[in-house]
């Protein structure tokens, strides 16, 4: 189980990052919906791939952070 940071500044930075990620994801969703309604297949596919790449990067960073926490836990 990962430790929860006690520093309010760190927690607010996490909240800010999560809100930013959510806004970016919502933008991808809205763009996909608009392109789908316009039946623009190629831009829709490109948007889908960009959203997938963004999600992969976010989850990769989360995994990296978890491993870093695990490593520090064993050192302490």
N, CA, C and O atoms as CSV, one atom per row, in Angstrom:
chain,resi,resn,atom,element,x,y,z
A,1,UNK,N,N,0.847,-1.168,0.000
A,1,UNK,CA,C,0.000,0.000,0.000
A,1,UNK,C,C,0.894,1.233,0.000
A,1,UNK,O,O,1.848,1.310,0.773
A,2,UNK,N,N,0.590,2.189,-0.858
A,2,UNK,CA,C,1.414,3.378,-0.930
A,2,UNK,C,C,1.075,4.347,0.193
A,2,UNK,O,O,-0.055,4.409,0.678
A,3,UNK,N,N,2.078,5.087,0.580
A,3,UNK,CA,C,1.879,6.053,1.653
A,3,UNK,C,C,1.232,7.312,1.098
A,3,UNK,O,O,1.503,7.708,-0.036
A,4,UNK,N,N,0.392,7.928,1.885
A,4,UNK,CA,C,-0.260,9.170,1.498
A,4,UNK,C,C,0.599,10.321,1.996
A,4,UNK,O,O,0.944,10.375,3.176
A,5,UNK,N,N,0.947,11.243,1.101
A,5,UNK,CA,C,1.780,12.361,1.541
A,5,UNK,C,C,1.040,13.223,2.558
A,5,UNK,O,O,-0.161,13.462,2.433
A,6,UNK,N,N,1.767,13.679,3.552
A,6,UNK,CA,C,1.166,14.473,4.618
A,6,UNK,C,C,1.244,15.971,4.325
A,6,UNK,O,O,0.503,16.760,4.910
A,7,UNK,N,N,2.129,16.353,3.432
A,7,UNK,CA,C,2.325,17.747,3.101
A,7,UNK,C,C,1.159,18.249,2.249
A,7,UNK,O,O,0.898,17.708,1.175
A,8,UNK,N,N,0.456,19.284,2.725
A,8,UNK,CA,C,-0.708,19.806,2.001
A,8,UNK,C,C,-0.327,20.368,0.640
A,8,UNK,O,O,-1.118,20.292,-0.301
A,9,UNK,N,N,0.868,20.929,0.520
A,9,UNK,CA,C,1.313,21.462,-0.767
A,9,UNK,C,C,1.446,20.335,-1.782
A,9,UNK,O,O,1.026,20.479,-2.930
A,10,UNK,N,N,2.024,19.222,-1.367
A,10,UNK,CA,C,2.181,18.072,-2.265
A,10,UNK,C,C,0.812,17.536,-2.670
A,10,UNK,O,O,0.592,17.208,-3.836
A,11,UNK,N,N,-0.110,17.446,-1.709
A,11,UNK,CA,C,-1.458,16.955,-2.008
A,11,UNK,C,C,-2.149,17.884,-2.994
A,11,UNK,O,O,-2.820,17.416,-3.914
A,12,UNK,N,N,-1.996,19.199,-2.816
A,12,UNK,CA,C,-2.645,20.126,-3.743
A,12,UNK,C,C,-2.026,20.031,-5.133
A,12,UNK,O,O,-2.720,20.228,-6.130
A,13,UNK,N,N,-0.727,19.731,-5.216
A,13,UNK,CA,C,-0.091,19.536,-6.518
A,13,UNK,C,C,-0.654,18.278,-7.194
A,13,UNK,O,O,-0.892,18.277,-8.402
A,14,UNK,N,N,-0.866,17.213,-6.418
A,14,UNK,CA,C,-1.471,16.006,-6.979
A,14,UNK,C,C,-2.872,16.301,-7.489
A,14,UNK,O,O,-3.244,15.860,-8.576
A,15,UNK,N,N,-3.646,17.040,-6.713
A,15,UNK,CA,C,-5.019,17.379,-7.109
A,15,UNK,C,C,-5.006,18.214,-8.381
A,15,UNK,O,O,-5.827,18.004,-9.273
A,16,UNK,N,N,-4.082,19.151,-8.465
A,16,UNK,CA,C,-3.970,19.983,-9.668
A,16,UNK,C,C,-3.612,19.134,-10.891
A,16,UNK,O,O,-4.178,19.313,-11.970
A,17,UNK,N,N,-2.670,18.215,-10.709
A,17,UNK,CA,C,-2.266,17.340,-11.810
A,17,UNK,C,C,-3.431,16.461,-12.266
A,17,UNK,O,O,-3.645,16.274,-13.463
A,18,UNK,N,N,-4.170,15.929,-11.313
A,18,UNK,CA,C,-5.302,15.073,-11.653
A,18,UNK,C,C,-6.369,15.867,-12.399
A,18,UNK,O,O,-6.947,15.375,-13.368
A,19,UNK,N,N,-6.628,17.087,-11.953
A,19,UNK,CA,C,-7.620,17.921,-12.644
A,19,UNK,C,C,-7.165,18.241,-14.063
A,19,UNK,O,O,-7.979,18.243,-14.986
A,20,UNK,N,N,-5.881,18.511,-14.247
A,20,UNK,CA,C,-5.354,18.811,-15.575
A,20,UNK,C,C,-5.473,17.591,-16.490
A,20,UNK,O,O,-5.887,17.718,-17.643
A,21,UNK,N,N,-5.115,16.423,-15.986
A,21,UNK,CA,C,-5.233,15.192,-16.768
A,21,UNK,C,C,-6.689,14.957,-17.162
A,21,UNK,O,O,-6.975,14.580,-18.298
A,22,UNK,N,N,-7.605,15.181,-16.225
A,22,UNK,CA,C,-9.026,15.007,-16.505
A,22,UNK,C,C,-9.497,15.974,-17.589
A,22,UNK,O,O,-10.252,15.577,-18.477
A,23,UNK,N,N,-9.069,17.230,-17.534
A,23,UNK,CA,C,-9.476,18.212,-18.550
A,23,UNK,C,C,-8.940,17.830,-19.926
A,23,UNK,O,O,-9.648,17.956,-20.925
A,24,UNK,N,N,-7.706,17.369,-19.983
A,24,UNK,CA,C,-7.134,16.946,-21.265
A,24,UNK,C,C,-7.925,15.764,-21.817
A,24,UNK,O,O,-8.262,15.734,-23.000
A,25,UNK,N,N,-8.218,14.791,-20.954
A,25,UNK,CA,C,-8.973,13.619,-21.392
A,25,UNK,C,C,-10.372,14.022,-21.882
A,25,UNK,O,O,-10.839,13.521,-22.904
A,26,UNK,N,N,-11.033,14.920,-21.157
A,26,UNK,CA,C,-12.350,15.386,-21.579
A,26,UNK,C,C,-12.285,16.095,-22.927
A,26,UNK,O,O,-13.208,15.988,-23.734
A,27,UNK,N,N,-11.191,16.822,-23.173
A,27,UNK,CA,C,-11.009,17.491,-24.468
A,27,UNK,C,C,-10.892,16.472,-25.593
A,27,UNK,O,O,-11.474,16.651,-26.663
A,28,UNK,N,N,-10.142,15.406,-25.350
A,28,UNK,CA,C,-10.047,14.338,-26.340
A,28,UNK,C,C,-11.431,13.746,-26.614
A,28,UNK,O,O,-11.800,13.521,-27.767
A,29,UNK,N,N,-12.192,13.495,-25.546
A,29,UNK,CA,C,-13.533,12.920,-25.693
A,29,UNK,C,C,-14.429,13.833,-26.523
A,29,UNK,O,O,-15.129,13.368,-27.423
A,30,UNK,N,N,-14.409,15.127,-26.225
A,30,UNK,CA,C,-15.246,16.089,-26.957
A,30,UNK,C,C,-14.824,16.170,-28.415
A,30,UNK,O,O,-15.673,16.223,-29.304
A,31,UNK,N,N,-13.530,16.179,-28.665
A,31,UNK,CA,C,-13.042,16.223,-30.041
A,31,UNK,C,C,-13.446,14.975,-30.809
A,31,UNK,O,O,-13.871,15.064,-31.961
A,32,UNK,N,N,-13.315,13.807,-30.176
A,32,UNK,CA,C,-13.740,12.563,-30.820
A,32,UNK,C,C,-15.225,12.591,-31.148
A,32,UNK,O,O,-15.632,12.177,-32.233
A,33,UNK,N,N,-16.034,13.078,-30.213
A,33,UNK,CA,C,-17.476,13.145,-30.442
A,33,UNK,C,C,-17.802,14.065,-31.617
A,33,UNK,O,O,-18.629,13.721,-32.461
A,34,UNK,N,N,-17.161,15.224,-31.678
A,34,UNK,CA,C,-17.398,16.176,-32.759
A,34,UNK,C,C,-16.961,15.603,-34.102
A,34,UNK,O,O,-17.695,15.692,-35.086
A,35,UNK,N,N,-15.773,15.016,-34.145
A,35,UNK,CA,C,-15.280,14.441,-35.399
A,35,UNK,C,C,-16.154,13.284,-35.849
A,35,UNK,O,O,-16.376,13.098,-37.046
A,36,UNK,N,N,-16.656,12.500,-34.889
A,36,UNK,CA,C,-17.550,11.399,-35.228
A,36,UNK,C,C,-18.837,11.902,-35.845
A,36,UNK,O,O,-19.314,11.335,-36.827
A,37,UNK,N,N,-19.408,12.961,-35.283
A,37,UNK,CA,C,-20.647,13.537,-35.832
A,37,UNK,C,C,-20.421,14.114,-37.214
A,37,UNK,O,O,-21.316,14.079,-38.059
A,38,UNK,N,N,-19.228,14.645,-37.452
A,38,UNK,CA,C,-18.901,15.199,-38.773
A,38,UNK,C,C,-18.471,14.117,-39.763
A,38,UNK,O,O,-18.260,14.387,-40.945
A,39,UNK,N,N,-18.344,12.892,-39.261
A,39,UNK,CA,C,-17.932,11.747,-40.082
A,39,UNK,C,C,-16.564,11.972,-40.747
A,39,UNK,O,O,-16.352,11.640,-41.913
A,40,UNK,N,N,-15.667,12.537,-39.976
A,40,UNK,CA,C,-14.294,12.755,-40.439
A,40,UNK,C,C,-13.430,11.628,-39.879
A,40,UNK,O,O,-12.887,11.734,-38.779
A,41,UNK,N,N,-13.316,10.571,-40.635
A,41,UNK,CA,C,-12.680,9.341,-40.148
A,41,UNK,C,C,-11.189,9.473,-39.864
A,41,UNK,O,O,-10.721,9.029,-38.816
A,42,UNK,N,N,-10.440,10.075,-40.777
A,42,UNK,CA,C,-8.994,10.154,-40.567
A,42,UNK,C,C,-8.643,10.998,-39.340
A,42,UNK,O,O,-7.863,10.543,-38.504
A,43,UNK,N,N,-9.195,12.223,-39.199
A,43,UNK,CA,C,-8.899,12.981,-37.975
A,43,UNK,C,C,-9.410,12.273,-36.719
A,43,UNK,O,O,-8.802,12.382,-35.654
A,44,UNK,N,N,-10.520,11.550,-36.841
A,44,UNK,CA,C,-11.046,10.805,-35.695
A,44,UNK,C,C,-10.066,9.727,-35.262
A,44,UNK,O,O,-9.829,9.543,-34.068
A,45,UNK,N,N,-9.496,9.015,-36.227
A,45,UNK,CA,C,-8.516,7.975,-35.918
A,45,UNK,C,C,-7.265,8.586,-35.277
A,45,UNK,O,O,-6.733,8.049,-34.305
A,46,UNK,N,N,-6.803,9.711,-35.828
A,46,UNK,CA,C,-5.611,10.373,-35.281
A,46,UNK,C,C,-5.875,10.820,-33.849
A,46,UNK,O,O,-5.012,10.679,-32.981
A,47,UNK,N,N,-7.068,11.361,-33.601
A,47,UNK,CA,C,-7.436,11.784,-32.247
A,47,UNK,C,C,-7.486,10.593,-31.302
A,47,UNK,O,O,-7.021,10.668,-30.165
A,48,UNK,N,N,-8.055,9.493,-31.787
A,48,UNK,CA,C,-8.117,8.274,-30.970
A,48,UNK,C,C,-6.709,7.817,-30.589
A,48,UNK,O,O,-6.458,7.468,-29.436
A,49,UNK,N,N,-5.805,7.821,-31.546
A,49,UNK,CA,C,-4.431,7.383,-31.280
A,49,UNK,C,C,-3.726,8.347,-30.316
A,49,UNK,O,O,-2.954,7.915,-29.459
A,50,UNK,N,N,-3.990,9.645,-30.458
A,50,UNK,CA,C,-3.389,10.620,-29.552
A,50,UNK,C,C,-3.911,10.406,-28.130
A,50,UNK,O,O,-3.146,10.482,-27.169
A,51,UNK,N,N,-5.215,10.139,-27.996
A,51,UNK,CA,C,-5.792,9.903,-26.671
A,51,UNK,C,C,-5.199,8.637,-26.061
A,51,UNK,O,O,-4.898,8.606,-24.868
A,52,UNK,N,N,-5.032,7.606,-26.864
A,52,UNK,CA,C,-4.451,6.355,-26.378
A,52,UNK,C,C,-3.008,6.579,-25.943
A,52,UNK,O,O,-2.590,6.082,-24.897
A,53,UNK,N,N,-2.255,7.316,-26.730
A,53,UNK,CA,C,-0.864,7.604,-26.388
A,53,UNK,C,C,-0.785,8.413,-25.093
A,53,UNK,O,O,0.070,8.153,-24.246
A,54,UNK,N,N,-1.670,9.383,-24.944
A,54,UNK,CA,C,-1.719,10.180,-23.718
A,54,UNK,C,C,-2.021,9.290,-22.514
A,54,UNK,O,O,-1.352,9.393,-21.486
A,55,UNK,N,N,-3.011,8.428,-22.632
A,55,UNK,CA,C,-3.378,7.527,-21.533
A,55,UNK,C,C,-2.222,6.591,-21.195
A,55,UNK,O,O,-1.932,6.359,-20.021
A,56,UNK,N,N,-1.561,6.052,-22.218
A,56,UNK,CA,C,-0.413,5.165,-21.982
A,56,UNK,C,C,0.677,5.897,-21.201
A,56,UNK,O,O,1.266,5.336,-20.277
A,57,UNK,N,N,0.941,7.137,-21.569
A,57,UNK,CA,C,1.980,7.922,-20.895
A,57,UNK,C,C,1.590,8.194,-19.439
A,57,UNK,O,O,2.426,8.087,-18.541
A,58,UNK,N,N,0.321,8.546,-19.206
A,58,UNK,CA,C,-0.137,8.814,-17.838
A,58,UNK,C,C,0.009,7.562,-16.980
A,58,UNK,O,O,0.531,7.628,-15.867
A,59,UNK,N,N,-0.457,6.409,-17.500
A,59,UNK,CA,C,-0.371,5.180,-16.715
A,59,UNK,C,C,1.077,4.734,-16.519
A,59,UNK,O,O,1.413,4.153,-15.487
A,60,UNK,N,N,1.918,4.998,-17.485
A,60,UNK,CA,C,3.344,4.678,-17.341
A,60,UNK,C,C,3.968,5.515,-16.224
A,60,UNK,O,O,4.772,5.009,-15.440
A,61,UNK,N,N,3.599,6.787,-16.153
A,61,UNK,CA,C,4.117,7.654,-15.092
A,61,UNK,C,C,3.604,7.209,-13.722
A,61,UNK,O,O,4.336,7.260,-12.734
A,62,UNK,N,N,2.351,6.774,-13.668
A,62,UNK,CA,C,1.793,6.271,-12.410
A,62,UNK,C,C,2.565,5.042,-11.955
A,62,UNK,O,O,2.917,4.922,-10.782
A,63,UNK,N,N,2.827,4.129,-12.884
A,63,UNK,CA,C,3.584,2.918,-12.551
A,63,UNK,C,C,4.990,3.278,-12.066
A,63,UNK,O,O,5.487,2.701,-11.099
A,64,UNK,N,N,5.622,4.229,-12.741
A,64,UNK,CA,C,6.961,4.683,-12.342
A,64,UNK,C,C,6.916,5.260,-10.923
A,64,UNK,O,O,7.798,4.976,-10.112
A,65,UNK,N,N,5.906,6.058,-10.623
A,65,UNK,CA,C,5.761,6.655,-9.303
A,65,UNK,C,C,5.561,5.572,-8.240
A,65,UNK,O,O,6.148,5.642,-7.160
A,66,UNK,N,N,4.728,4.569,-8.551
A,66,UNK,CA,C,4.498,3.478,-7.594
A,66,UNK,C,C,5.786,2.711,-7.305
A,66,UNK,O,O,6.074,2.374,-6.157
A,67,UNK,N,N,6.554,2.439,-8.353
A,67,UNK,CA,C,7.821,1.728,-8.167
A,67,UNK,C,C,8.795,2.564,-7.333
A,67,UNK,O,O,9.526,2.035,-6.496
A,68,UNK,N,N,8.791,3.861,-7.573
A,68,UNK,CA,C,9.664,4.751,-6.813
A,68,UNK,C,C,9.266,4.746,-5.333
A,68,UNK,O,O,10.129,4.709,-4.456
A,69,UNK,N,N,7.957,4.784,-5.060
A,69,UNK,CA,C,7.487,4.715,-3.675
A,69,UNK,C,C,7.881,3.399,-3.023
A,69,UNK,O,O,8.315,3.379,-1.872
A,70,UNK,N,N,7.732,2.302,-3.753
A,70,UNK,CA,C,8.083,0.982,-3.236
A,70,UNK,C,C,9.583,0.924,-2.912
A,70,UNK,O,O,9.981,0.382,-1.880
A,71,UNK,N,N,10.398,1.481,-3.794
A,71,UNK,CA,C,11.838,1.499,-3.600
A,71,UNK,C,C,12.210,2.288,-2.347
A,71,UNK,O,O,13.020,1.837,-1.537
A,72,UNK,N,N,11.609,3.471,-2.195
A,72,UNK,CA,C,11.896,4.292,-1.014
A,72,UNK,C,C,11.395,3.634,0.263
A,72,UNK,O,O,12.002,3.795,1.321
A,73,UNK,N,N,10.305,2.903,0.175
A,73,UNK,CA,C,9.768,2.216,1.350
A,73,UNK,C,C,10.767,1.166,1.851
A,73,UNK,O,O,10.957,1.011,3.057
A,74,UNK,N,N,11.403,0.449,0.919
A,74,UNK,CA,C,12.373,-0.575,1.306
A,74,UNK,C,C,13.670,0.032,1.842
A,74,UNK,O,O,14.353,-0.586,2.659
A,75,UNK,N,N,14.006,1.230,1.388
A,75,UNK,CA,C,15.216,1.879,1.872
A,75,UNK,C,C,15.045,2.391,3.302
A,75,UNK,O,O,16.004,2.434,4.073
A,76,UNK,N,N,13.832,2.774,3.644
A,76,UNK,CA,C,13.594,3.348,4.979
A,76,UNK,C,C,13.271,2.306,5.959
A,76,UNK,O,O,13.042,2.609,7.130
